Amino acid sequence: MREQPGSGFSRRRIPMLECRYGTRGAFCRLGMIDMARSAIFCLLFLATNAALALLFPFTLSRFLLAVFIYAAGTAVMLYLLLHPRNQWLVANRSRVENADCVALTFDDGPSPVDTPRLLDLLREKNVKVTFFVVGKRADQYPEIVRRAWDEGHLIANHSWSHQSLFCFLTPRRLRAEIELGAESIRRICGFRPRCFRSPVGLRHPLLRLYLKQAGLEYISWSIRTFDTLIENSSILSRRILKRVTGGDIILLHDRLPAGADVMLEALPGIIDELRGRGLKFVLAGSREDAGCTTLESRPCEPAHSFRRSTKLPTSPR
């Protein structure tokens, strides 16, 4: 049984058959490992909270033991849920392959004001980037998302509604956030994305499993610019240019509550400086198959080499 690209959650029925008949033992073992990791995280959560039972009957030594266990367990869980590059709950890629390339990625859009301004700037500079779009916002401004794809950028999934408590979603809601985000891009651009990044980089105990079922690769970052907090373009430029090296995936935002003026003011100088260092700008994934299909880094490709591989809808839904 061969799965066709873009089939979404059609793998759901396959693992059991593969395990029973041994046709893909390695895949089956990986699935079991993924489930075991999720189970271990859940057991850690239960054990951490169960430590509170040590408070009764109350003594100083039992109190200190309970505090130690609870603090240690909470620290480990927060690391697993929040650290952008840890691999425990979801395999992820935070760099591009070649040392003379960098990838600019933009989260949370599209913005009806700032994303068109960013696209104008990128067209002027002849730079291609990756947009991790929020499905609900993409449905509001489909013409902006379609323009970004038409101009050679990569469109990727940033969930449906950008839930701030993404790591605490129920399994059903988690699956819906992934699937609805992908379907929004399919409706607008005519393909299912192959790259995913969760809101604020948050993890979920079942995220690895659901992304594998959806055929999605998790793309993290190696440089967090904090453009959501920095209010001075010079400071933002210095922060990026001081840290960037070849192979970095850089996290920026094309939609911010107060607007993306600081980022837009800093970006031209950042692009010119990085080019002056001999670095090339590439996408975080490939457009050739409308996204990523494996967990391997993509080779460095000049931006002009990407070709549109799917026919876009002629009008928004």
N, C-alpha and C positions, 0 to 999 in steps of 0.2 A: 504494500500500500504506500503510494508516494503522495506526499502532501504538496499541493500546489501553493506557490507563493501567494501571500495575502489572504490565506484562509483563516486567519484569526485564531479562534479557539478550537479549530477542528482537531487539534492534537489531543483533545480531551479524552477520546475513546481509545487512542492508540497505545499508551503505555501498558495497559492491562493485557492487551493482545500480545504485545512484544514480550512482556514478562512471561506469559504463559507458554509461548512457543519458542522463546529464546532467540528470536530473529535479530534483536538488537540489545544484547545483554548489557553493553556498556551504557546505553541510554537509560535502561531500566535502573541500573545501579546508581546513576547520577540522580535520577528522580527520587530514589530512596534516600540518598544522601541529603538532598534538598529538604525532604520531609523531616528527616532526622534533625537537621539544623533548626527548622521551625519548631519542632517538638522540644528541643533542648532550650531554645529561647523561652518558650512557654513555661517549661519547668523552672527555669531560672526566675521568671516572674513570680510564679507561685511560691517558690522557696523563699524568695526575698520577702514577700508579704507574710508568709507563714512565720517568719522570724519574730514578728510582733507578738506571737503567742508566748514568747519567752519572757515578756514583761509581767506575766502573772504566774505565780505570786511575785510581787515586786520586791527585788533586792537590787542593790547597787551593781553587783557583779552581773546579774541577769540583764539589767538595763544596759550596761556597757556592751555586753555581748550582742544583744539585740540591735543596738545602734550600729555596731561594727558590721554585722551581717547585712543589715538593711542598707547602710551606706555603700558597702562594697558591691552588693548586688545591683543597686540603683546606678552606680557609676558604670558598671559593665554594660547594663542595658542602655543607658544613655549613649555610651560610645557606639554600641552596635546600631542604634537607631539614628544617630545624628552625624557621625563622622562620615564625610563625603566620599572617602576612598576605601573604607574597610570592605572586605569581600565576604564577610560571614553571612549576612542576610541576603545579599544579592551580588552576583558577579558584576563588575563594572569596569569601564575603561576611562581613564582620566588623562590620557595623552594620545597624540597622534604619533605615527611610527617614525617618521624621518626627523632627524635632528635639525634640519634647516627649515622646518615648517611650524606654524602655529595656527590654531583654530580659534576664531572669535565666535562665541555663542551668546545668544540673547534670549532671556527667559521672560515669561509672563505676558507677552503680547498676544495679539496685536493691539496697539494703541491707535486710535483714529487720527491723532495729532503727531505723535513722535515717531511711529513706525514709518510713515511715508517720508518724513524728514530724514530718517536713518537710511532708507532705501535710496533716496536722492544722493546722499553723501557716499554711500557704498558704490553706487553707479559711477559717480564722479571719480572715485579713487580706484575703480576696477577691482574691488575686493568682494569675494563671496564668503558668506557666513552661514551659520546654522541657527535657525529660529525654533526654539522650543515653545510652541504656541499652546495656550489654554483653549480647550475645545469650545467652551461656552463663548469666549470672546471671538474665536475664529468664526463661529456661526454668526456673530453680530457684524463682523467686518470681513466677509469672505473675499471681497475684491482686493483687500490688502494682502491677504495670505496668497491669493492667486498671483498677484503681481510679484511677490517675493519669489515664488516658484518659477514664474516665467523669466525672471531676471537671473536665474542660475543659482539661487540660494537653496539650502536644504531645509525642508519643513519637518519638524519632529514633534513628538507627543509630550506634552507637559501636564497631562491629566485633563479631565473634563472641567473641573470647577476650582482647582487649586486650593484644596482643603488645607487649612493651616494645621489641623490635627490629623494629617494623612497617616501617621504611624498608628493611629488608634481606630482606623476604619474597620467596620465589620467586613468579613470576607466578600459578601455580596456587594457592598458599596465599593470596596477596593477594585473588584473586577469591573464594576460599572465605570469607575473613574478611568480605568485603562481603556476599556472598550469604547466608551462614548467619545473619548478624546481621539482615538484612532478613526472612528467613524466620521467625526467632524472633518478631519483632513481628507478622508476618502471622498466625502461629498463635494468638497471644494476643489480638490486638486486631481481627483480621479485615481488615487493610489492609497494603500494603507501604509503608514509610516513604519519604519523598522528601528527607529531610535526613540528612546524614552528617557526622561529625567523627571523625578518626582518633585513636588513642591518643596522648596528650600533644601532639596537633597535628602529628605526624610526617608527612612527605611520602614519596612513593614515585615512582620514574620513570614507572610505568605507572598511577598513581592517577587522573590526569585521564581517561585513556582508559576505564578500568573504571567509574568513576563515571558517565561519559557513557553508557556502554552500559547501566548499571543505572537510568538516569533519576534520579540523585541529585545534589543540590546540596551542595557542601561549605560548612559554616558554621564560620567561625573565631570570633574574639572580639577586642574592642578593649581589654578590661580583664582581665588575669590577676590574680586576687586573691592567689594563693599561699596559699590556705587549706589546702593540703596541708602547709605548713611553719609557718605562724603558729600559736602556741599560746596567744594571748591575744585574747579577743574584742574588746576595746577597740582593739587595734592593727589587727585585721582591719577593723573598722568605719571607723577613720580612713583606712586605706589606700584603701578603696573610695570613701568619701564625698569624699575629697580629689581623686580623679581623675575621677569619673564626670561625664559630660555627656550631654545628650540625644542619642539615637541609638546609645548604647553597647550592645554585647552583652557581658554580664558572665559570666565563667567561674567556676563554683563546683563543689563535689563533694558528692554526697549519700552517698558511701561512701568512707571513709578507713580505713587500717589501725588507727589508734588511735581511730576513731569521729569523728563530725561534730559533737561537742558545741560546739566553739568557733564553728563556722559557725551552728549553730542558736541559739546564745545571741546572736550578733551580728545575725542577720537581721531580727528584728522592728524594732529601732531603725533599721536601714538602710532598710527599707521605709517606715517613718513619715517619716524625714528626706527621702527622695527624693520622696515624695508632697507633703511640705511645700514642696518646691521647684517643684511643679507638674508633675512627671514622671509619666507613666502607664506601667504595666507591660503589655507585650505579649509574644506568642510570637515566637520567632525565625523561624517560618514559618507557613503557613496550615493550619488544620484542615479547611478546606472541601473540599480534594481529598486529605485525609489526608497533607498535607505540601507540599513545594515542587516545582514543575515547571520553573522557569526560573532563570536566574542573575541575576534582577533583585531588588532589595530589595522587601520587602512593605510595603504601606501600613500606617500605624499604625491598628490596630483595637482598640477597647475589648475587654477580655477577655470581657465578657459577651456579645459579639456572635458568638462562635464557636459553631457548631452541630455536633453530632455527625452525621457524614455516612455512617457505615458501621454495620452491625449487628454487635454484638460477639458472640463465642461465648458460649453460656450456661454452659459449664463448661470448665475447663482441660483441655489435652490430656493 
